[in-house]
Amino acid sequence: MTHSVTEKRVRTEIPAQGGTYMLFMRVQKPSAVEIGKKGAMRLQPGFYLYVGSAFGPGGLRARVGRHARDEKNLRWHIDYLRQKARLVAVYFSTDDAQLEDDWAESIKAWPGMRVPMPGFGASDSQALSHLFFCSEQPDETLYHGLAGRKGVFLSS
């Protein structure tokens, strides 16, 4: 996972169905970013995983396509992080169930994962956070079949 997943690829390879997704992002050097009203977040080199869902108009294609764009109005917590983090892969499921809290709980339990900012992306959720960090690239076997569901992996 060395290149970026582009908006063009997302718009051609991810369906316009509703579903749950996970963004894999990479930060290569230490920095900081303001996350809206949540305040400053220190970024360490490594991998950031963000879980979300997209059941509105345009489904996964529209939501993940927005996240893949570099130029956009800053609306959600993830928009602020994406200013500093390169999108390197997307994992998604078109299951009708909203799986983001299940996925967040599963990811939190993975060895080496930590929560860099409690409440990130989880303002309408029971989960501690929808953002996770690990210093090493996660093994693909960890997220295939998250929460007992099959998903699709799109990487660069």
Phi, psi and chi 1 to 4 in degrees:
 res  aa     phi    psi   chi1   chi2   chi3   chi4
   1 MET       -   81.6  -67.4 -165.5  -65.2      -
   2 THR  -112.9  -25.7   56.2      -      -      -
   3 HIS   -97.6  177.9  -62.1   89.7      -      -
   4 SER   -95.4  149.6  -63.5      -      -      -
   5 VAL   -84.4  121.8  171.6      -      -      -
   6 THR   -91.2  159.6   63.7      -      -      -
   7 GLU   -59.4  -39.3  178.9 -174.5    7.0      -
   8 LYS   -60.1  -45.0 -178.5  178.4  178.4 -177.7
   9 ARG   -63.7  -42.6  -80.2 -161.7   63.1 -154.1
  10 VAL   -59.0  -46.0  167.5      -      -      -
  11 ARG   -69.9  -17.4  -65.2 -150.5 -177.9  -90.6
  12 THR  -104.6  -20.6   58.2      -      -      -
  13 GLU  -115.4   -7.3  -61.9  179.8   42.2      -
  14 ILE  -112.1  133.1  -67.8 -177.6      -      -
  15 PRO   -71.2  159.4   26.6  -33.2      -      -
  16 ALA   -88.3   26.6      -      -      -      -
  17 GLN   -91.1  161.0  -67.7  174.0 -103.5      -
  18 GLY   -71.4  159.3      -      -      -      -
  19 GLY   168.6 -169.3      -      -      -      -
  20 THR  -116.3  145.4  -56.1      -      -      -
  21 TYR  -139.3  160.5   62.3   90.8      -      -
  22 MET  -133.2  125.5 -179.6  169.6   30.8      -
  23 LEU   -93.4  132.8  -53.8  178.5      -      -
  24 PHE  -105.4  118.2  -70.9   81.8      -      -
  25 MET  -123.8  154.4  -61.1  160.4  -71.3      -
  26 ARG  -126.9  136.1 -174.9  168.1 -167.2 -178.1
  27 VAL  -115.0  129.2  169.8      -      -      -
  28 GLN  -100.5  -19.8  -65.4 -162.2  -47.7      -
  29 LYS  -139.7  151.2   60.2 -176.8 -179.8 -178.5
  30 PRO   -60.4  140.9  -16.4   26.7      -      -
  31 SER  -163.0 -171.6   63.5      -      -      -
  32 ALA  -138.8  155.3      -      -      -      -
  33 VAL  -145.7  141.7   62.8      -      -      -
  34 GLU   -82.8  125.4  -74.7  -68.9  -37.2      -
  35 ILE  -103.4   75.8  -52.5  -67.0      -      -
  36 GLY    49.6 -132.8      -      -      -      -
  37 LYS   -76.6  -10.7  -65.6  177.3 -177.9  175.3
  38 LYS   -71.9  -23.5  -71.9 -164.1   74.5   58.0
  39 GLY   101.3 -165.7      -      -      -      -
  40 ALA   -76.2  143.1      -      -      -      -
  41 MET  -128.2  126.7 -177.8  170.3  125.3      -
  42 ARG   -81.8  130.9  -63.7 -161.7   47.1   73.4
  43 LEU  -105.8  132.0  -59.4  175.2      -      -
  44 GLN  -106.7  153.9  -61.5  -58.5  -45.0      -
  45 PRO   -61.0  135.0  -21.6   32.4      -      -
  46 GLY   149.9 -157.4      -      -      -      -
  47 PHE  -113.8  133.0  -66.1   86.2      -      -
  48 TYR  -114.5  130.2  -70.8   79.4      -      -
  49 LEU  -116.5  126.6  -72.2   71.2      -      -
  50 TYR  -121.9  131.5  172.9   75.9      -      -
  51 VAL  -108.7  135.1  177.8      -      -      -
  52 GLY  -149.6  176.9      -      -      -      -
  53 SER  -133.5  158.6   62.1      -      -      -
  54 ALA  -144.0   92.8      -      -      -      -
  55 PHE  -115.8    8.4  -70.4   95.4      -      -
  56 GLY   -90.2 -168.3      -      -      -      -
  57 PRO   -55.8  132.8  -22.4   31.8      -      -
  58 GLY    83.9  -11.0      -      -      -      -
  59 GLY    52.2 -142.6      -      -      -      -
  60 LEU   -60.4  -41.6  -70.4  162.0      -      -
  61 ARG   -57.9  -46.7 -179.7  178.7  -62.3  152.2
  62 ALA   -67.9  -47.2      -      -      -      -
  63 ARG   -68.8  -49.5  179.4   65.8   55.1   86.5
  64 VAL   -68.5  -34.3  176.0      -      -      -
  65 GLY   -60.3  -40.1      -      -      -      -
  66 ARG   -63.5  -44.4 -177.4 -174.6 -166.2  -71.7
  67 HIS   -64.0  -29.8  -66.7  -34.2      -      -
  68 ALA   -76.7  -22.6      -      -      -      -
  69 ARG   -68.7  142.5  -82.3 -163.4  -33.1 -104.1
  70 ASP   -84.7  -37.2  -70.1  -31.7      -      -
  71 GLU   -97.8  117.0  -59.5  -66.5  -37.3      -
  72 LYS  -167.8  160.5   61.1 -175.5  157.4 -106.2
  73 ASN   -70.5  140.4  -68.9  -32.0      -      -
  74 LEU   -82.0  113.2  -55.9  179.3      -      -
  75 ARG  -120.5  -49.5  176.9  178.2  176.8 -174.7
  76 TRP  -106.1  161.8  -67.6  -53.8      -      -
  77 HIS   -50.7  -43.1  -65.3  155.0      -      -
  78 ILE   -63.1  -30.0 -170.7   62.2      -      -
  79 ASP   -60.2  -39.4  -65.1  -20.9      -      -
  80 TYR   -68.4  -44.7  -65.0   90.4      -      -
  81 LEU   -62.9  -40.2  176.5   58.3      -      -
  82 ARG   -61.0  -17.0  -81.2  -77.8  -66.5  119.9
  83 GLN   -63.1  -27.0  -65.4  177.2   99.7      -
  84 LYS  -116.0  -16.0  -58.3  -83.3 -174.5  164.0
  85 ALA  -111.4  131.2      -      -      -      -
  86 ARG   -86.4  130.5 -175.3  171.0   39.9   89.5
  87 LEU   -76.7  119.0 -178.2   61.5      -      -
  88 VAL  -113.3  -16.1  -65.8      -      -      -
  89 ALA  -165.3  158.9      -      -      -      -
  90 VAL  -135.9  134.5  177.8      -      -      -
  91 TYR  -116.5  134.3  179.5   78.9      -      -
  92 PHE  -147.6  159.2   65.5   91.6      -      -
  93 SER  -134.5  139.1  168.7      -      -      -
  94 THR   -97.1   18.5   55.8      -      -      -
  95 ASP   -57.2  141.4 -166.6  -61.3      -      -
  96 ASP   -68.1  -21.7  -69.3  -22.5      -      -
  97 ALA   -76.8  145.7      -      -      -      -
  98 GLN   -81.9  108.5  -68.4 -158.1   13.7      -
  99 LEU  -102.3    0.4  -58.1  171.7      -      -
 100 GLU   -60.3  -39.3   61.0 -172.1  -48.5      -
 101 ASP   -68.1  -39.3  -77.0   -4.8      -      -
 102 ASP   -61.6  -45.4  -68.9  -17.9      -      -
 103 TRP   -63.4  -42.9  -75.4   14.9      -      -
 104 ALA   -59.3  -43.2      -      -      -      -
 105 GLU   -64.8  -39.9  -72.5  -58.1  -46.8      -
 106 SER   -65.1  -45.2  -65.7      -      -      -
 107 ILE   -65.0  -40.9  -65.3  164.8      -      -
 108 LYS   -56.7  -30.1 -172.3  171.7   70.1  171.4
 109 ALA   -84.2  -10.1      -      -      -      -
 110 TRP   -65.1  142.6  -69.1   -8.1      -      -
 111 PRO   -58.7  134.0  -20.8   30.6      -      -
 112 GLY    86.4   -6.0      -      -      -      -
 113 MET   -83.4  145.6  -78.0  -64.6  161.0      -
 114 ARG  -142.5  162.7   67.6  178.7  179.3   82.5
 115 VAL   -98.0  111.0  172.5      -      -      -
 116 PRO   -76.7  -24.2   25.9  -31.3      -      -
 117 MET  -153.0  103.0  179.5  176.6  -98.9      -
 118 PRO   -55.7  141.7  -26.1   35.8      -      -
 119 GLY    85.0   -6.6      -      -      -      -
 120 PHE   -61.7  120.7 -172.7  105.3      -      -
 121 GLY    67.0   10.4      -      -      -      -
 122 ALA  -123.1   29.3      -      -      -      -
 123 SER   -66.9  -23.7   55.4      -      -      -
 124 ASP  -111.0   32.7   61.1  -12.3      -      -
 125 SER  -138.0  160.2  164.9      -      -      -
 126 GLN   -87.6  -10.5  -63.7  -62.7  -45.6      -
 127 ALA   -72.2  150.7      -      -      -      -
 128 LEU   -60.7  -39.9  172.9   62.8      -      -
 129 SER  -162.9  159.9 -179.7      -      -      -
 130 HIS  -111.8   11.2  -77.1 -175.7      -      -
 131 LEU  -122.0  135.4 -179.3   69.9      -      -
 132 PHE  -135.5  155.9  -56.2   90.5      -      -
 133 PHE  -131.6  141.7  169.9   81.4      -      -
 134 CYS  -143.6  143.2   58.1      -      -      -
 135 SER   -74.7  -27.1   57.0      -      -      -
 136 GLU  -107.7  152.9  -59.0  -64.1  -37.7      -
 137 GLN   -60.9  126.5 -178.7  174.0  -31.0      -
 138 PRO   -65.6  144.9  -13.4   23.6      -      -
 139 ASP   -71.3  131.6 -175.9  -37.0      -      -
 140 GLU   -56.4  -29.1  -75.3 -174.9   31.8      -
 141 THR   -64.8  -20.7   60.3      -      -      -
 142 LEU   -68.5  -32.9  -68.2  174.4      -      -
 143 TYR  -108.0   -9.2   44.7   83.3      -      -
 144 HIS   -66.3  125.3  -75.5  -63.2      -      -
 145 GLY    76.7   29.4      -      -      -      -
 146 LEU   -50.0  138.3  -96.6  174.7      -      -
 147 ALA    53.3   32.4      -      -      -      -
 148 GLY    74.8   10.6      -      -      -      -
 149 ARG  -113.1  152.6  -45.2  -70.8  176.7  136.4
 150 LYS   -85.4  145.7  -68.6 -173.5  178.2 -177.8
 151 GLY  -139.2  177.3      -      -      -      -
 152 VAL  -121.2  137.9  176.9      -      -      -
 153 PHE  -110.9  124.0 -173.0   68.7      -      -
 154 LEU  -116.4  115.4  172.0   66.4      -      -
 155 SER  -127.7  168.4   67.2      -      -      -
 156 SER   -78.3      -   51.1      -      -      -
